[in-house]
Amino acid sequence: MNLAHGVRYQQRVISSETFLRGCSSLVYVLDAQEEDYQDSLPKLVETIISCYRINPAIHFEVFLHKVDDLMAEDMKVDR
């Protein structure tokens, strides 16, 4: 999702400001197995700042996807 372009829903585009004002939580998912996962961290920070400016009451959850038993323990801790 790109906050600059809004969200497409039922053949129309809803502005980011409109849906974020009524949003109570935002879930951001990072792929822990991507080699360049750290490149996505600035985008996460930018997203949190942008959303918070529109809705200071919004709650953020950041999930790490693909952290499993096959991943080495030191890599899990690093992520």
N, C-alpha and C positions, 0 to 999 in steps of 0.2 A: 504494500500500500504506500502510496506517495501522498503525504499530507498536502502538498502544494496543489494537487489535482482533485482532491475530494474523493468521494466514494461513489461508485456506480451502483445503484439499487433500483430495480424494476424500471429499467429504461430511462432513468434520470440520474443526474449527478447531484449529490448532496455535498455541500461544502464541508471542509474539515471543521470549521468553527461550529457549524450547526450540530454535527453529530458528537463532537467532543464536549460541548456544553452539557449534553444530556448523558454523557458517558460516566459511569462510576469507576470503571477499571479498564486498564489497558494491559494486555498480555503481549510481551515481546519475546520471541523465541530465537535463540541463537543455536546454530548447528555446531556442537562441540567437536565434531570430527573434521571439520574444515581446517585445512592447514593455515589458511589466512583468516581465521576467526577474529583475530585482533583488529583486522581492517574494518569489521562491522561495529566495533565499540564506539567510534566517534559518531556513527549514525544513530546508535542507541541513545547516546547523550543528547544529540541534536533533537531526536524525537521526544525525549522526556522533557527537555526545556520548552520545546514548541507546544506540547500538550499542556504542560503546567501553566504556561502563559494564558492559554485559553480557558483552562479549568483547574484552578489551584486545589480543588477538592478531589481530583482524580487519584486513584490508587494504582500503582505500577507493580506488575509482577514480571520478572525476567526468568525465563525457563531456559535451561541448557538441554537441548535435544541430543540424543544419541550418546549419552554417557552411560555405558553399560559395562558388564563384566569382561568384555573383550578388550576394553581400553586399559592400558597400563596404569597402575596406581599413581605414578608420578605425573602422568598426563592428566588424570582426573583432578589431582590437587592443583595443577597449573591452571586448568580451565576454571 
